[in-house]
């Protein structure tokens, strides 16, 4: 058994009562969503994708009883209570809107980024509120085990007042082909994880400064390749998020060192760790505190991973919200604020200056 030392690296399952209809048959659905749901015992009633043959393969693999011809047909299926989307952000809003119109749909889990613009995200927030249905966004890094334990350590006061934080990514994500059609690349599709988790840890920042350069290793047009963002929070915390999404020489025979590392410094201690996703291992965390560990380094451990196990927490928080009538932990209202932070980062790039969040979003 893993030794989590009294922490809870994984979310407890409080509800698994509502039938899920999955839209999408790519890597993230096949290897993450459905693997997580199978392990947690969440009921998946149906699947659909742009290509029915792909959906049929995934259905056979995971024992899903029904395959629909189209995503719209799945949304209209009265047996589907939660619509789970893994679809490109330019096409996702129309599916969300169709689901909001269905009486039998109780909730929707959308992918990040929610949409291609802050304005569209705000419209979806307001339309969901008017419909009375729950719209949640799959910001799954909040359920990475090291991030959850870090938050628990911080909340206990073991690190004192937080001074500085950093996330340092040199890793190659599974870039989806549809990203080739967008000018915006890294900030909205990868850094959005890091910016969101910094909000999860420290609240809303006052300002962001983002620098970028086009990445010569990216073979399609883009405006933001490598990105570095500096955030200042009302508490005084200064944070840096760096994304190098092609990670070093990629030549044949070159032994790369893909990794994602993080560190949080406080007045009473330090926590640091790694995100294990790039190499398919568990994330790590070690910390030392003058208050709780006598200055010694303590290393909680676990066997679960961001991919796929964090997706259990993501769907569980939505199942729980439907069952209890309470807002989901990953609410659309909160996610619009992450979208605003991304938008502020792009404005910083374009205008070559620090941008206050209040310039792009008033609440």
C-alpha positions in Angstrom: 0.0 0.0 0.0 1.1 3.6 -0.6 2.0 5.6 2.4 0.1 8.9 2.1 0.9 9.8 5.8 -2.6 10.9 6.7 -3.2 12.9 3.5 -5.9 12.2 0.9 -4.2 12.1 -2.5 -7.4 10.9 -4.2 -10.9 12.0 -3.9 -13.4 9.8 -2.0 -16.3 8.5 -4.1 -19.5 9.8 -2.6 -21.8 9.3 -5.5 -22.0 7.1 -8.6 -25.7 7.3 -9.4 -26.1 9.0 -12.8 -25.8 7.5 -16.3 -23.0 9.0 -18.4 -23.0 9.6 -22.1 -19.5 10.0 -23.5 -18.8 12.1 -26.6 -15.4 11.6 -28.2 -13.3 8.5 -28.9 -9.7 9.9 -28.8 -6.9 9.3 -26.4 -8.2 11.4 -23.6 -11.6 9.6 -23.6 -10.3 6.1 -24.2 -7.3 6.2 -21.9 -8.4 8.6 -19.2 -12.1 9.2 -18.8 -13.3 5.6 -19.5 -10.4 4.0 -17.6 -11.2 6.1 -14.6 -15.0 5.5 -14.8 -14.4 1.7 -15.1 -12.2 1.7 -12.0 -14.6 3.8 -10.0 -17.8 2.0 -11.1 -19.4 5.0 -12.7 -22.2 3.9 -15.1 -21.5 4.7 -18.8 -24.7 4.3 -20.8 -23.6 5.4 -24.3 -20.9 6.8 -26.5 -20.7 8.7 -29.8 -18.0 10.4 -31.8 -17.5 12.2 -35.1 -16.7 8.8 -36.6 -19.0 6.0 -35.5 -16.5 3.2 -36.2 -14.1 4.8 -33.7 -16.8 5.0 -31.1 -17.7 1.3 -31.7 -14.1 0.2 -31.0 -14.0 2.1 -27.7 -17.5 0.8 -26.8 -16.3 -2.8 -27.4 -13.2 -2.2 -25.3 -15.0 -0.7 -22.3 -18.3 -2.6 -22.5 -20.5 0.4 -23.3 -23.9 -0.9 -24.2 -25.0 1.8 -26.8 -23.2 3.6 -29.7 -25.0 6.5 -31.2 -24.6 7.7 -34.8 -23.8 11.3 -33.9 -23.0 13.3 -30.8 -26.4 15.1 -31.1 -28.2 11.8 -31.1 -26.4 10.8 -27.9 -27.4 14.1 -26.2 -31.0 13.4 -27.1 -31.0 9.9 -25.6 -33.3 10.0 -22.6 -31.1 7.5 -20.7 -28.2 9.9 -20.6 -28.2 12.0 -17.5 -24.6 13.4 -17.6 -23.1 14.4 -20.9 -19.3 14.0 -20.9 -17.5 15.9 -23.6 -14.1 15.3 -25.1 -14.4 17.5 -28.1 -12.5 20.4 -29.8 -13.2 23.8 -28.1 -14.5 25.3 -31.4 -17.2 22.6 -31.6 -17.8 22.1 -27.9 -20.1 25.1 -27.3 -22.8 24.0 -29.7 -23.0 20.6 -28.0 -23.2 22.2 -24.6 -26.1 24.4 -25.8 -27.9 21.3 -27.2 -27.5 19.5 -24.0 -28.8 22.4 -22.0 -32.1 22.1 -23.9 -32.7 18.5 -23.0 -35.0 17.8 -20.0 -33.3 14.5 -19.2 -29.8 15.9 -19.0 -28.9 16.9 -15.4 -25.3 18.0 -15.9 -22.5 18.5 -18.5 -18.8 17.9 -18.1 -16.9 20.0 -20.7 -13.3 19.9 -21.6 -10.8 22.7 -21.1 -10.4 25.1 -22.7 -14.2 25.6 -22.4 -14.2 27.8 -25.6 -11.9 29.7 -27.8 -12.7 33.1 -26.2 -13.5 34.5 -22.8 -16.7 36.1 -24.3 -18.0 32.7 -25.4 -17.2 31.2 -22.0 -19.1 33.9 -20.2 -22.1 33.3 -22.5 -22.0 29.6 -21.8 -21.9 30.4 -18.0 -24.9 32.5 -18.2 -26.9 30.1 -20.4 -26.2 27.2 -18.1 -27.4 29.3 -15.1 -30.6 30.2 -17.0 -31.2 26.5 -17.8 -30.8 25.4 -14.2 -28.4 22.6 -15.2 -24.9 22.0 -13.9 -22.0 22.8 -16.2 -18.6 21.7 -15.0 -15.2 22.0 -16.7 -12.6 19.2 -16.6 -9.7 21.1 -15.0 -8.2 17.7 -14.0 -4.8 18.9 -12.7 -6.6 20.0 -9.5 -7.0 16.2 -8.9 -3.4 15.3 -9.5 -2.3 13.6 -6.3 0.6 15.9 -5.6 -1.5 19.0 -6.1 -4.2 17.7 -3.7 -1.6 16.8 -1.0 0.2 20.1 -1.5 -3.1 22.0 -1.0 -3.7 20.0 2.2 -0.2 20.8 3.5 -0.6 24.5 2.7 -4.1 24.6 4.4 -2.6 23.0 7.5 -0.2 26.0 7.9 2.8 23.7 7.7 4.6 26.0 5.2 3.6 29.3 6.9 2.9 32.2 4.6 3.6 31.3 1.0 6.2 33.4 -0.7 7.0 31.9 -4.1 5.8 29.1 -6.4 6.8 27.7 -9.7 5.7 25.1 -12.2 8.4 24.1 -14.8 7.3 22.0 -17.7 9.6 20.5 -20.3 7.4 17.8 -21.7 5.6 16.9 -24.9 1.8 16.6 -24.6 -0.4 14.5 -26.8 -1.1 17.3 -29.2 -4.5 16.9 -30.7 -4.6 17.4 -34.5 -7.4 20.0 -34.3 -4.9 22.4 -32.6 -3.3 23.0 -36.0 -6.4 25.1 -37.0 -5.9 27.5 -34.1 -3.4 30.3 -33.8 -3.4 30.1 -30.0 -1.5 27.0 -28.9 0.3 26.6 -25.6 -1.3 29.1 -23.2 -4.9 28.1 -23.9 -4.3 24.3 -24.3 -1.4 23.4 -21.9 -0.6 26.4 -19.6 -4.3 26.5 -18.8 -3.7 23.5 -16.5 -1.0 25.4 -14.6 -2.7 28.7 -14.4 -5.8 27.0 -13.2 -4.0 25.0 -10.5 -2.2 28.1 -9.3 -5.7 29.7 -8.8 -6.7 26.5 -7.0 -3.7 26.9 -4.6 -3.5 30.7 -4.2 -6.8 32.3 -5.4 -7.2 34.8 -8.2 -4.0 36.8 -9.0 -4.0 40.5 -9.4 -1.9 40.5 -12.6 0.0 38.4 -15.1 3.0 39.0 -17.4 3.5 36.5 -20.2 6.3 36.2 -22.6 6.5 33.8 -25.5 8.4 32.8 -28.6 7.4 30.8 -31.5 8.9 27.3 -31.2 10.9 26.2 -34.2 10.2 22.6 -33.3 6.4 23.1 -33.8 5.7 22.2 -37.4 2.5 24.2 -37.8 1.7 27.9 -37.5 1.1 29.3 -34.0 1.5 32.5 -32.0 2.6 31.1 -28.7 5.1 28.2 -28.6 7.2 28.4 -25.4 5.5 30.5 -22.7 6.6 32.0 -19.4 4.0 33.6 -17.2 4.6 35.5 -13.9 1.7 36.0 -11.6 1.3 38.3 -8.6 -1.4 37.5 -6.0 -3.1 39.8 -3.5 -1.4 37.9 -0.7 2.0 38.8 -2.1 2.7 35.4 -3.6 4.8 35.5 -6.7 4.4 32.5 -9.1 6.0 31.5 -12.4 4.6 29.0 -14.9 6.9 27.9 -17.7 5.8 25.6 -20.6 8.3 24.1 -23.1 6.0 21.8 -25.0 8.5 20.1 -27.3 11.2 19.5 -24.7 14.8 19.5 -25.9 16.3 17.8 -29.0 13.9 15.2 -30.4 16.4 13.5 -32.7 16.6 9.7 -33.0 18.9 8.3 -30.4 18.7 11.3 -28.1 17.8 10.3 -24.6 15.4 13.1 -23.5 14.6 14.3 -20.0 10.9 15.2 -20.2 9.6 16.3 -16.9 7.2 18.6 -15.1 8.5 19.9 -11.7 7.0 22.3 -9.1 8.1 24.0 -5.9 6.3 26.2 -3.3 8.3 28.2 -0.7 6.8 29.5 2.5 8.1 31.3 5.6 8.0 28.0 7.6 8.8 25.4 5.0 9.2 24.2 1.4 7.3 21.7 -0.7 8.5 20.4 -4.0 7.7 17.6 -6.4 7.1 16.3 -9.9 4.1 15.6 -12.1 4.5 12.0 -13.3 2.3 12.2 -16.4 5.1 12.7 -19.0 6.7 9.4 -18.1 3.7 7.5 -17.0 4.5 7.3 -13.3 2.9 8.6 -10.1 3.5 12.3 -9.2 5.8 13.0 -6.3 5.9 15.3 -3.3 8.4 16.0 -0.5 8.2 18.7 2.1 10.0 20.1 5.1 8.4 22.3 7.8 9.9 24.0 10.9 6.4 23.7 12.4 5.4 20.0 11.7 8.4 18.0 10.5 11.2 19.4 12.7 12.8 20.6 9.5 13.1 17.0 8.2 12.0 16.1 4.7 8.9 14.0 4.6 7.7 12.2 1.5 4.1 11.0 1.3 3.6 8.4 -1.5 0.8 6.9 -3.5 0.4 4.5 -6.4 -2.3 6.4 -8.3 -1.5 8.8 -11.1 -2.8 12.0 -12.7 -3.7 10.0 -15.9 -6.1 8.3 -15.5 -7.0 8.5 -11.8 -7.6 12.2 -11.5 -10.5 11.8 -13.8 -12.3 9.8 -11.1 -12.3 12.9 -8.9 -13.5 15.1 -11.8 -16.5 12.9 -12.5 -17.1 12.2 -8.8 -17.4 15.9 -8.0 -20.1 16.2 -10.7 -22.0 13.1 -9.6 -21.9 14.5 -6.0 -23.2 17.9 -7.2 -26.1 16.4 -9.0 -27.0 14.2 -6.1 -26.8 16.9 -3.5 -27.9 19.9 -5.5 -24.8 21.8 -4.5 -22.3 23.5 -6.9 -19.6 21.3 -8.3 -16.0 21.8 -7.2 -15.1 22.5 -10.8 -17.9 25.0 -11.6 -18.4 27.0 -14.8 -18.4 30.1 -12.6 -14.9 29.4 -11.4 -13.6 28.2 -14.7 -14.6 31.5 -16.4 -12.1 33.1 -14.1 -9.4 30.7 -15.4 -10.4 31.7 -18.9 -10.0 35.3 -17.9 -6.5 34.6 -16.7 -5.6 33.0 -20.0 -7.1 35.9 -21.9 -5.1 38.3 -19.8 -2.0 36.3 -20.6 -2.6 36.7 -24.3 -3.2 40.4 -23.9 0.1 40.6 -22.1 1.8 38.8 -25.0 0.2 41.1 -27.6 0.8 44.3 -25.8 4.1 43.4 -24.2 3.2 44.5 -20.7 1.8 43.4 -17.4 -2.0 43.0 -17.5 -4.3 43.3 -14.4 -7.1 40.8 -14.4 -9.6 43.6 -13.8 -8.8 44.9 -17.3 -10.3 41.8 -19.0 -12.9 40.5 -16.4 -15.1 42.3 -13.9 -16.8 39.3 -12.4 
